[in-house]
C-alpha cells in the first residue's frame, strides 16, 4: 500500500531524514520508535506533504505522491492524527468532526464516530477547549477518520494520556485494523508499540537503525538502551 523509498528531508539547511525506506501493507500496523528529535514526526510530515523530501519517492497505492500538496494527498486516502492533537479549540466537537468530512460509501460518518467514541456524543456541542486531554485525543482521531482514509498516520497518540485513555487508543487501533485500515504509528511508549504493532522500525538521527517484529525487542536491552533510553 505505502512505499517510502530512500527519502531525504530537510528543514532549511538541517538534514533530518537521511535515506529512510519502509513499506506498509494493507491492514498492517507499523510502529516507528525513537528518542525525541530523531526524525519520527518529520517522517510523517514527509508522507502527508507538510515537509516534502528533497530526494526519494513516496508511493501510495501505486501512485507517486512525493511532491503533491497535502490536500491532494488527503484526497488520495491518507490522513494524520498530529502530535498535540491540534483540534480547533473554538469549534464544537461536531464542527471539528465535520470540517473535513469526505463522503464514502460504507465509510465513517458522524454517527459511527460517536459509536466509536461515546463520550464525544455527549459533548457534541461543547467547544474543543472544554474537553479533557483524552477526549481531545478521541476528537483528533475522529476528525482524521472523517476524511475516510485508507492509511492513518498517528503521531504520539498516547502522549500525556492517563492509562485508561491509553487503553482506549489501543482498542481503537485494533478496531481500525479489523476494518482493514493501515496505520503508521509513531510512539515513544515502547510497551504500547509492542502490544499494538506488527513490525517496528527504530529511527536514530534520521536513519532506521533497527527493524524487527516487536517481540524481538524483548531481549534486546542493548538496542533499547542505546536508541530508546529504556
C-alpha positions as a Markdown table, in Angstrom:
| # | Residue | x | y | z |
|---|---|---|---|---|
| 1 | Unk | 0.0 | 0.0 | 0.0 |
| 2 | Unk | 2.7 | 2.5 | 1.0 |
| 3 | Unk | 6.3 | 2.6 | 0.0 |
| 4 | Unk | 8.8 | 5.1 | 1.2 |
| 5 | Unk | 11.9 | 4.9 | -0.9 |
| 6 | Unk | 15.2 | 6.4 | 0.3 |
| 7 | Unk | 13.8 | 9.8 | 1.3 |
| 8 | Unk | 15.9 | 12.7 | 2.4 |
| 9 | Unk | 14.1 | 15.6 | 4.1 |
| 10 | Unk | 15.4 | 18.9 | 5.4 |
| 11 | Unk | 14.3 | 21.8 | 7.5 |
| 12 | Unk | 16.2 | 24.6 | 5.8 |
| 13 | Unk | 19.8 | 23.5 | 6.0 |
| 14 | Unk | 19.1 | 21.0 | 8.7 |
| 15 | Unk | 19.4 | 17.4 | 7.3 |
| 16 | Unk | 16.7 | 15.4 | 9.2 |
| 17 | Unk | 15.8 | 12.2 | 7.3 |
| 18 | Unk | 18.9 | 10.7 | 5.8 |
| 19 | Unk | 17.7 | 7.9 | 3.4 |
| 20 | Unk | 14.7 | 6.3 | 5.1 |
| 21 | Unk | 12.9 | 3.4 | 3.4 |
| 22 | Unk | 10.0 | 1.4 | 4.6 |
| 23 | Unk | 6.9 | -0.4 | 3.3 |
| 24 | Unk | 3.4 | -0.8 | 4.9 |
| 25 | Unk | 0.8 | -3.3 | 3.7 |
| 26 | Unk | -2.9 | -3.3 | 3.7 |
| 27 | Unk | -4.4 | -3.6 | 7.2 |
| 28 | Unk | -0.9 | -3.5 | 8.8 |
| 29 | Unk | 0.1 | -1.5 | 11.9 |
| 30 | Unk | 3.7 | -0.4 | 11.6 |
| 31 | Unk | 5.4 | 1.2 | 14.5 |
| 32 | Unk | 8.1 | 3.9 | 14.4 |
| 33 | Unk | 10.1 | 4.3 | 17.6 |
| 34 | Unk | 12.9 | 6.6 | 18.7 |
| 35 | Unk | 14.0 | 9.3 | 21.1 |
| 36 | Unk | 12.9 | 12.9 | 20.7 |
| 37 | Unk | 14.2 | 14.8 | 17.7 |
| 38 | Unk | 15.3 | 11.7 | 15.7 |
| 39 | Unk | 13.1 | 12.3 | 12.7 |
| 40 | Unk | 9.9 | 10.4 | 13.6 |
| 41 | Unk | 7.5 | 13.4 | 13.2 |
| 42 | Unk | 9.4 | 14.5 | 10.1 |
| 43 | Unk | 8.8 | 11.1 | 8.5 |
| 44 | Unk | 5.0 | 11.6 | 8.9 |
| 45 | Unk | 5.2 | 15.2 | 7.7 |
| 46 | Unk | 7.1 | 14.0 | 4.6 |
| 47 | Unk | 4.5 | 11.4 | 3.8 |
| 48 | Unk | 1.5 | 13.8 | 4.3 |
| 49 | Unk | 3.2 | 16.6 | 2.3 |
| 50 | Unk | 3.8 | 19.1 | 5.0 |
| 51 | Unk | 7.6 | 18.8 | 4.6 |
| 52 | Unk | 8.2 | 17.1 | 1.2 |
| 53 | Unk | 11.5 | 15.2 | 0.9 |
| 54 | Unk | 14.1 | 16.7 | -1.4 |
| 55 | Unk | 15.2 | 13.2 | -2.6 |
| 56 | Unk | 13.5 | 9.8 | -2.8 |
| 57 | Unk | 9.9 | 8.8 | -3.5 |
| 58 | Unk | 6.7 | 8.2 | -1.7 |
| 59 | Unk | 4.4 | 5.7 | -3.4 |
| 60 | Unk | 0.8 | 5.1 | -2.2 |
| 61 | Unk | -1.5 | 2.6 | -3.9 |
| 62 | Unk | 0.8 | 2.6 | -6.9 |
| 63 | Unk | 0.7 | 6.4 | -7.3 |
| 64 | Unk | 3.6 | 8.7 | -6.6 |
| 65 | Unk | 2.7 | 11.4 | -4.1 |
| 66 | Unk | 6.2 | 12.8 | -3.4 |
| 67 | Unk | 5.7 | 16.4 | -4.4 |
| 68 | Unk | 1.9 | 16.7 | -4.2 |
| 69 | Unk | 0.4 | 19.2 | -1.8 |
| 70 | Unk | -1.1 | 17.9 | 1.4 |
| 71 | Unk | -4.7 | 18.5 | 0.4 |
| 72 | Unk | -4.2 | 16.2 | -2.6 |
| 73 | Unk | -2.5 | 13.6 | -0.5 |
| 74 | Unk | -5.5 | 13.6 | 1.8 |
| 75 | Unk | -7.8 | 13.1 | -1.2 |
| 76 | Unk | -5.8 | 10.0 | -2.1 |
| 77 | Unk | -6.7 | 8.5 | 1.2 |
| 78 | Unk | -4.1 | 9.4 | 3.8 |
| 79 | Unk | -4.9 | 11.2 | 7.0 |
| 80 | Unk | -2.9 | 12.3 | 10.0 |
| 81 | Unk | -3.6 | 12.5 | 13.8 |
| 82 | Unk | -1.0 | 15.1 | 14.7 |
| 83 | Unk | 1.1 | 15.2 | 17.8 |
| 84 | Unk | -0.5 | 17.6 | 20.3 |
| 85 | Unk | -4.0 | 16.8 | 18.8 |
| 86 | Unk | -4.3 | 20.3 | 17.2 |
| 87 | Unk | -8.1 | 20.4 | 17.3 |
| 88 | Unk | -9.9 | 23.7 | 16.6 |
| 89 | Unk | -10.5 | 24.9 | 20.2 |
| 90 | Unk | -13.3 | 27.4 | 19.4 |
| 91 | Unk | -15.3 | 24.9 | 17.3 |
| 92 | Unk | -17.7 | 22.4 | 18.8 |
| 93 | Unk | -17.0 | 18.7 | 18.8 |
| 94 | Unk | -19.4 | 18.3 | 16.0 |
| 95 | Unk | -17.9 | 21.1 | 14.0 |
| 96 | Unk | -14.4 | 19.7 | 14.5 |
| 97 | Unk | -15.6 | 16.4 | 13.1 |
| 98 | Unk | -17.5 | 17.6 | 10.0 |
| 99 | Unk | -15.0 | 20.2 | 8.9 |
| 100 | Unk | -13.0 | 17.8 | 6.8 |
| 101 | Unk | -15.7 | 15.2 | 6.1 |
| 102 | Unk | -15.3 | 13.3 | 2.9 |
| 103 | Unk | -18.3 | 11.1 | 2.0 |
| 104 | Unk | -17.5 | 7.5 | 1.2 |
| 105 | Unk | -19.9 | 4.5 | 0.7 |
| 106 | Unk | -19.9 | 2.4 | 3.9 |
| 107 | Unk | -17.3 | 4.9 | 5.3 |
| 108 | Unk | -17.1 | 6.9 | 8.5 |
| 109 | Unk | -20.0 | 9.2 | 9.4 |
| 110 | Unk | -20.7 | 11.3 | 12.5 |
| 111 | Unk | -22.9 | 8.6 | 14.0 |
| 112 | Unk | -20.1 | 6.0 | 13.5 |
| 113 | Unk | -17.6 | 8.3 | 15.2 |
| 114 | Unk | -20.0 | 8.7 | 18.1 |
| 115 | Unk | -20.4 | 4.9 | 18.3 |
| 116 | Unk | -16.6 | 4.6 | 18.4 |
| 117 | Unk | -16.2 | 7.4 | 21.0 |
| 118 | Unk | -19.4 | 7.6 | 23.0 |
| 119 | Unk | -18.1 | 10.5 | 25.2 |
| 120 | Unk | -17.9 | 12.7 | 22.2 |
| 121 | Unk | -21.6 | 12.3 | 21.5 |
| 122 | Unk | -22.4 | 13.6 | 25.0 |
| 123 | Unk | -20.2 | 16.6 | 24.3 |
| 124 | Unk | -21.2 | 17.2 | 20.7 |
| 125 | Unk | -22.0 | 20.9 | 21.3 |
| 126 | Unk | -19.0 | 21.6 | 23.6 |
| 127 | Unk | -16.1 | 23.6 | 22.3 |
| 128 | Unk | -12.9 | 21.6 | 21.8 |
| 129 | Unk | -11.1 | 23.5 | 24.5 |
| 130 | Unk | -13.5 | 22.3 | 27.2 |
| 131 | Unk | -12.6 | 18.6 | 26.6 |
| 132 | Unk | -10.1 | 16.7 | 28.7 |
| 133 | Unk | -6.9 | 15.6 | 27.1 |
| 134 | Unk | -8.2 | 12.1 | 26.5 |
| 135 | Unk | -11.4 | 13.4 | 24.9 |
| 136 | Unk | -9.4 | 15.8 | 22.7 |
| 137 | Unk | -7.3 | 12.8 | 21.5 |
| 138 | Unk | -10.6 | 11.0 | 20.7 |
| 139 | Unk | -11.7 | 14.1 | 18.8 |
| 140 | Unk | -8.4 | 14.3 | 16.9 |
| 141 | Unk | -8.7 | 10.6 | 15.8 |
| 142 | Unk | -12.3 | 11.0 | 14.9 |
| 143 | Unk | -11.6 | 14.1 | 12.8 |
| 144 | Unk | -9.0 | 12.2 | 10.8 |
| 145 | Unk | -11.3 | 9.3 | 10.3 |
| 146 | Unk | -14.0 | 11.6 | 8.9 |
| 147 | Unk | -11.8 | 12.1 | 5.8 |
| 148 | Unk | -12.3 | 8.3 | 5.3 |
| 149 | Unk | -8.7 | 7.4 | 4.8 |
| 150 | Unk | -7.2 | 4.1 | 3.8 |
| 151 | Unk | -4.0 | 5.0 | 5.7 |
| 152 | Unk | -3.9 | 6.7 | 9.1 |
| 153 | Unk | -0.7 | 8.4 | 10.3 |
| 154 | Unk | -0.7 | 8.6 | 14.2 |
| 155 | Unk | 1.9 | 10.8 | 15.8 |
| 156 | Unk | 2.4 | 10.1 | 19.6 |
| 157 | Unk | -1.3 | 9.4 | 20.2 |
| 158 | Unk | -0.8 | 8.3 | 23.8 |
| 159 | Unk | 1.3 | 11.3 | 24.8 |
| 160 | Unk | 0.1 | 12.8 | 28.1 |
| 161 | Unk | -2.8 | 10.4 | 28.4 |
| 162 | Unk | -3.9 | 8.6 | 31.6 |
| 163 | Unk | -3.7 | 4.7 | 31.5 |
| 164 | Unk | -7.4 | 4.4 | 30.8 |
| 165 | Unk | -7.2 | 6.6 | 27.7 |
| 166 | Unk | -4.0 | 4.9 | 26.5 |
| 167 | Unk | -6.0 | 1.6 | 26.6 |
| 168 | Unk | -8.8 | 3.4 | 24.7 |
| 169 | Unk | -6.4 | 4.4 | 21.9 |
| 170 | Unk | -5.1 | 0.8 | 21.8 |
| 171 | Unk | -8.5 | -0.7 | 21.4 |
| 172 | Unk | -9.4 | 1.8 | 18.6 |
| 173 | Unk | -6.3 | 0.8 | 16.7 |
| 174 | Unk | -7.4 | -2.8 | 16.9 |
| 175 | Unk | -10.9 | -1.9 | 15.7 |
| 176 | Unk | -9.5 | 0.1 | 12.8 |
| 177 | Unk | -7.2 | -2.7 | 11.8 |
| 178 | Unk | -10.1 | -5.1 | 11.8 |
| 179 | Unk | -11.8 | -2.8 | 9.3 |
| 180 | Unk | -8.8 | -3.2 | 7.1 |
| 181 | Unk | -7.2 | 0.2 | 7.7 |
| 182 | Unk | -3.4 | 0.6 | 7.6 |
| 183 | Unk | -1.7 | 2.6 | 10.4 |
| 184 | Unk | 1.7 | 4.1 | 10.7 |
| 185 | Unk | 2.2 | 4.7 | 14.4 |
| 186 | Unk | 4.9 | 7.0 | 15.8 |
| 187 | Unk | 5.3 | 6.3 | 19.5 |
| 188 | Unk | 7.7 | 6.6 | 22.4 |
| 189 | Unk | 5.7 | 4.2 | 24.6 |
| 190 | Unk | 7.6 | 1.0 | 23.9 |
| 191 | Unk | 5.1 | -1.3 | 25.7 |
| 192 | Unk | 2.2 | 0.2 | 23.7 |
| 193 | Unk | 4.0 | -0.2 | 20.4 |
| 194 | Unk | 4.9 | -3.8 | 21.2 |
| 195 | Unk | 1.3 | -4.6 | 22.0 |
| 196 | Unk | -0.4 | -3.0 | 19.1 |
| 197 | Unk | 2.0 | -3.1 | 16.1 |
| 198 | Unk | 3.1 | -6.0 | 13.9 |
| 199 | Unk | 6.5 | -4.6 | 12.9 |
| 200 | Unk | 8.8 | -1.9 | 14.3 |
| 201 | Unk | 11.4 | 0.4 | 12.9 |
| 202 | Unk | 13.7 | 2.4 | 15.2 |
| 203 | Unk | 14.8 | 5.8 | 14.0 |
| 204 | Unk | 18.0 | 7.5 | 15.2 |
| 205 | Unk | 19.5 | 10.7 | 13.8 |
| 206 | Unk | 17.3 | 10.4 | 10.7 |
| 207 | Unk | 18.1 | 6.8 | 9.8 |
| 208 | Unk | 16.5 | 3.4 | 10.5 |
| 209 | Unk | 18.9 | 1.6 | 12.9 |
| 210 | Unk | 16.8 | -1.4 | 13.8 |
| 211 | Unk | 13.9 | -3.3 | 12.2 |
| 212 | Unk | 12.1 | -6.3 | 13.7 |
| 213 | Unk | 8.8 | -7.8 | 14.9 |
| 214 | Unk | 8.0 | -6.2 | 18.3 |
| 215 | Unk | 8.6 | -9.4 | 20.3 |
| 216 | Unk | 12.2 | -9.5 | 19.1 |
| 217 | Unk | 12.9 | -6.3 | 21.1 |
| 218 | Unk | 12.1 | -8.1 | 24.4 |
| 219 | Unk | 15.6 | -9.4 | 24.9 |
| 220 | Unk | 17.5 | -6.6 | 23.2 |
| 221 | Unk | 18.3 | -4.4 | 26.1 |
| 222 | Unk | 21.3 | -3.1 | 24.1 |
| 223 | Unk | 19.1 | -1.7 | 21.4 |
| 224 | Unk | 16.5 | -0.3 | 23.9 |
| 225 | Unk | 19.2 | 1.4 | 26.0 |
| 226 | Unk | 21.1 | 2.9 | 23.0 |
| 227 | Unk | 18.2 | 4.1 | 20.9 |
| 228 | Unk | 15.2 | 4.3 | 23.1 |
| 229 | Unk | 16.6 | 5.2 | 26.5 |
| 230 | Unk | 14.8 | 2.3 | 28.2 |
